[in-house]
């Protein structure tokens, strides 16, 4: 691979910091790692999930939740496609497409596509001589099946094919996601558990073997009885409980495995959302003053047959992420 200019360094930095994983740690969830860890898999695949800081593994009725917990797709989200665009920092563009269809007793078949384009980069050889430009990009295709068991349980699995390229080298992997969802409709309560990115690389970045961002999650969502508010809490990266916020306190380590989100309903058409990721806050904040890193906010607007979602996620002085989702058949 050719040596590159300062913009390539910014690209590498964005991959390394992800959404809060320390630069010195190996590839882990939510997101982060290094150039070989398929970090685009950690981008939030919908504006609604981004506004809730990724606390989305027990939110049923939204087709984009299939990327968090393959048990979530069901009749409520059937034949309601969602298309997402992410305007990332440093001219990075990414997005996702999700769709599901319920097939009677067979269950709900779902599919999705995630992609990222990292832009054009100026190449240099070992002597600093320009060698032209090149690009980098990633794509992941997902197919899944979920089924119900009784009135309260759902379970599901996804299969993913992942491909990543940087200049003239590439990497690929085959992975699986497993999930369960338990619902108590009378209490408007859902609890979900999932294991994501189980698998292996089938092609490497040269001599560098890609590491998959394995993630074990447990999520809870609760719609309050007397207030039009949905609360969501997720424990993530639970397979690495010894890891947390680099240099942080015990409280930081505990909170560094949690994300929380809230969605307030203004009638049937408008929703306001807010989320917080403590690990992202501590590790992306660049100032001693009050810093908004780790906070995300957004809204949803449903006007049948179309729904539009928007989210903004702060990355401190690095900038912010603007995210848009278009839903059909709300």
C-alpha positions in Angstrom: 0.0 0.0 0.0 1.3 3.5 -0.9 2.2 6.0 1.7 -0.3 8.9 1.9 -0.7 12.5 2.8 -2.2 14.1 5.9 -5.8 13.4 4.8 -5.0 9.6 5.0 -3.9 10.2 8.6 -7.2 11.9 9.4 -9.0 8.9 7.8 -7.0 6.5 10.0 -7.7 8.6 13.1 -11.4 8.5 12.4 -11.2 4.7 12.2 -9.2 4.4 15.4 -11.3 6.6 17.6 -14.5 5.1 16.2 -17.2 6.2 18.7 -15.0 6.0 21.7 -12.7 3.0 21.7 -9.2 4.0 22.9 -6.5 4.2 20.3 -4.3 1.6 22.1 -7.0 -1.0 22.4 -7.7 -3.9 20.0 -10.8 -4.1 17.9 -13.9 -4.0 20.1 -17.5 -3.0 19.8 -19.1 0.4 19.7 -17.1 1.0 17.4 -13.3 1.2 17.1 -10.2 -0.9 16.8 -7.8 -0.4 14.0 -7.6 -0.3 10.2 -8.3 -4.1 10.1 -11.4 -4.3 12.2 -14.1 -3.3 9.7 -15.0 -0.2 11.8 -17.9 0.8 9.4 -19.9 -2.0 11.0 -20.1 0.2 14.1 -21.8 3.1 12.4 -25.4 3.4 13.6 -27.5 2.1 10.7 -30.5 4.4 11.2 -31.1 8.0 12.4 -33.4 6.7 15.1 -30.8 4.4 16.6 -28.2 7.1 16.3 -30.4 9.6 18.2 -30.8 7.0 20.9 -27.0 6.5 21.1 -27.2 3.0 19.8 -29.5 1.7 22.5 -31.6 -0.2 20.1 -31.4 -4.0 20.7 -34.9 -4.3 22.3 -36.8 -1.7 20.1 -39.2 -3.8 18.1 -41.2 -2.5 15.2 -38.3 -0.9 13.4 -36.7 -2.8 10.6 -33.3 -1.2 11.2 -33.1 -3.0 14.6 -32.2 -6.2 12.7 -28.5 -5.0 12.7 -28.6 -4.9 16.6 -30.7 -7.9 17.3 -31.8 -10.3 14.6 -34.8 -11.4 16.7 -36.5 -7.9 16.4 -37.9 -8.0 12.9 -41.5 -9.1 12.9 -44.9 -8.4 11.4 -45.0 -4.8 12.7 -42.0 -3.9 10.5 -42.8 -6.1 7.6 -42.6 -4.5 4.1 -41.5 -1.2 5.5 -38.1 -0.5 4.0 -35.7 2.1 5.5 -32.9 3.9 3.8 -30.3 5.8 5.8 -27.5 8.3 4.8 -24.7 9.3 7.2 -22.7 12.5 6.6 -19.6 11.6 8.6 -16.7 13.7 9.7 -13.7 14.2 7.3 -15.8 13.8 4.2 -16.7 10.2 5.0 -20.1 9.0 3.6 -22.0 5.9 4.7 -25.4 4.5 4.7 -27.7 1.5 5.2 -30.7 -0.2 3.6 -33.0 -2.5 5.5 -36.1 -4.5 4.6 -38.2 -7.4 6.0 -41.1 -9.5 4.9 -43.2 -11.8 7.1 -43.8 -15.2 5.5 -46.5 -16.8 7.7 -45.3 -19.6 9.8 -41.9 -19.5 8.2 -41.1 -16.3 10.1 -39.8 -12.9 9.1 -37.1 -12.8 6.4 -35.0 -9.7 6.6 -32.1 -8.2 4.6 -29.8 -5.3 4.8 -26.9 -3.5 3.1 -24.4 -1.3 4.9 -21.7 0.7 3.1 -19.1 3.4 3.7 -16.9 5.4 1.3 -13.9 7.0 2.8 -13.2 9.4 0.0 -10.2 10.0 -2.3 -6.7 10.1 -0.9 -3.3 11.5 -2.3 -0.8 8.7 -2.4 3.0 9.1 -1.8 5.8 6.6 -2.1 8.5 6.1 0.5 10.4 9.2 -0.9 7.3 11.4 -0.7 6.8 11.5 -4.4 3.1 11.7 -5.5 1.7 8.4 -6.9 -1.8 9.6 -7.7 -5.0 9.2 -5.8 -6.9 6.1 -4.6 -10.0 5.4 -2.6 -11.3 3.2 0.1 -14.6 1.6 0.8 -16.6 -1.1 2.7 -19.8 -3.0 2.2 -21.7 -5.6 4.2 -24.7 -7.6 3.0 -27.0 -9.1 5.6 -29.8 -11.7 5.4 -31.7 -12.9 8.5 -34.6 -14.9 9.7 -36.6 -14.4 12.9 -39.5 -16.4 14.4 -41.9 -16.1 17.3 -42.3 -18.7 20.0 -45.5 -18.2 21.9 -46.8 -14.7 22.6 -43.7 -13.4 24.3 -40.5 -14.8 22.7 -38.8 -14.2 19.4 -35.5 -15.5 18.2 -33.4 -14.9 15.1 -30.1 -15.1 13.3 -28.3 -13.1 10.6 -25.6 -14.1 8.1 -23.3 -11.3 6.9 -20.8 -11.0 4.1 -18.3 -8.2 4.6 -15.9 -6.7 2.1 -13.4 -3.9 2.7 -10.8 -2.3 0.3 -8.0 0.2 0.8 -6.2 1.1 -2.4 -5.1 -2.2 -4.0 -5.6 -4.4 -0.9 -8.8 -5.9 0.5 -10.2 -8.0 3.2 -13.4 -10.1 3.5 -15.2 -11.9 6.3 -18.2 -14.1 6.9 -20.1 -13.5 10.2 -23.3 -14.3 12.0 -25.5 -12.5 14.6 -27.7 -14.4 17.1 -30.5 -12.8 19.1 -33.5 -13.3 21.4 -36.3 -10.9 22.4 -38.7 -11.3 25.3 -41.8 -9.0 25.3 -44.4 -8.2 27.9 -47.0 -6.3 25.9 -49.2 -5.5 28.9 -46.3 -3.6 30.5 -44.9 -2.3 27.1 -41.6 -3.8 28.1 -39.1 -5.6 25.9 -35.7 -7.3 26.8 -33.3 -8.4 24.2 -29.9 -10.1 24.0 -27.6 -10.5 21.1 -24.2 -11.7 20.0 -22.9 -9.8 16.9 -20.1 -10.4 14.5 -19.3 -14.0 15.2 -17.2 -15.3 12.4 -13.9 -15.4 10.6 -11.9 -13.5 7.9 -11.7 -15.3 4.5 -9.3 -12.7 3.0 -6.8 -10.5 4.7 -5.2 -7.0 4.3 -2.0 -8.5 3.1 -0.2 -9.9 6.1 -2.6 -8.2 8.5 -5.5 -10.5 9.6 -8.8 -8.5 10.2 -10.2 -8.7 13.6 -14.0 -8.7 13.9 -15.7 -6.3 16.4 -17.4 -9.0 18.5 -20.1 -7.5 20.6 -22.4 -9.1 23.3 -25.3 -6.9 24.2 -28.3 -7.0 26.6 -31.0 -4.3 26.0 -34.2 -3.2 27.6 -36.9 -0.8 26.4 -39.9 0.4 28.3 -42.8 2.6 27.3 -44.0 4.5 30.3 -47.6 4.1 31.3 -48.6 7.7 32.0 -46.0 9.6 30.1 -45.5 9.4 26.3 -41.9 8.4 26.7 -39.9 5.3 25.6 -36.8 4.6 27.6 -34.0 2.3 26.3 -30.9 1.0 28.1 -28.2 -1.2 26.5 -25.2 -3.0 28.0 -22.7 -3.5 25.2 -19.2 -5.0 24.8 -20.1 -7.3 27.7 -17.5 -9.9 26.7 -14.8 -7.3 27.7 -16.0 -6.3 31.1 -12.4 -5.8 32.3 -12.1 -3.0 29.7 -13.7 0.4 30.0 -12.7 4.0 29.8 -9.0 4.3 29.5 -7.7 6.0 32.7 -11.2 6.3 34.1 -12.6 5.6 37.5 -14.6 2.5 38.5 -17.8 4.5 37.7 -16.4 5.3 34.3 -15.7 1.6 33.6 -19.2 0.6 34.5 -20.9 3.5 32.6 -18.5 2.7 29.7 -20.5 -0.4 28.9 -23.9 1.4 28.9 -25.8 3.5 26.5 -29.1 5.1 27.2 -31.8 6.7 25.1 -35.2 8.3 25.4 -37.9 8.9 22.8 -40.7 11.4 23.6 -44.0 11.1 21.6 -45.7 14.4 20.6 -49.0 13.0 19.3 -48.9 10.3 16.6 -46.7 12.1 14.1 -43.7 13.7 16.0 -41.0 12.1 18.2 -38.1 13.8 19.9 -35.1 11.7 20.9 -32.0 12.0 23.0 -29.2 9.6 23.8 -25.9 9.4 25.7 -22.8 7.2 25.4 -20.4 7.7 28.3 -17.4 6.0 26.7 -17.7 8.1 23.7 -18.0 11.2 25.9 -14.9 10.5 27.9 -12.7 9.4 25.0 -13.7 11.9 22.3 -13.9 15.0 24.6 -11.0 17.3 23.7 -11.7 20.1 26.1 -11.7 20.6 29.9 -14.8 22.7 29.6 -18.3 21.3 29.1 -18.2 19.1 26.0 -21.1 17.6 24.2 -19.2 14.5 23.0 -21.3 11.4 23.6 -24.6 13.2 23.3 -26.9 12.6 20.4 -30.3 14.0 19.6 -32.9 13.9 16.8 -36.5 13.7 15.8 -38.9 11.6 13.8 -41.8 12.7 11.6 -44.4 10.3 10.4 -46.8 11.4 7.7 -48.3 8.3 6.1 -47.0 6.6 4.1 -43.6 8.2 4.7 -41.5 8.7 7.8 -38.4 10.8 8.1 -35.8 10.6 10.9 -32.9 12.9 11.7 -30.0 12.6 14.2 -27.0 14.6 15.2 -24.2 13.0 17.2 -21.4 15.2 18.7 -17.8 14.2 18.3 -16.5 17.2 20.2 -14.0 19.3 18.2 -13.7 16.6 15.5 -17.2 17.7 14.4 -20.6 16.0 14.3 -22.4 13.4 12.4 -25.7 14.2 10.6 -27.8 11.2 9.8 -31.1 10.9 7.9 -33.4 7.9 7.4 -36.4 7.6 5.1 -39.0 5.0 6.0 -41.8 3.8 3.7 -45.1 2.5 5.0 -44.9 3.9 8.5 
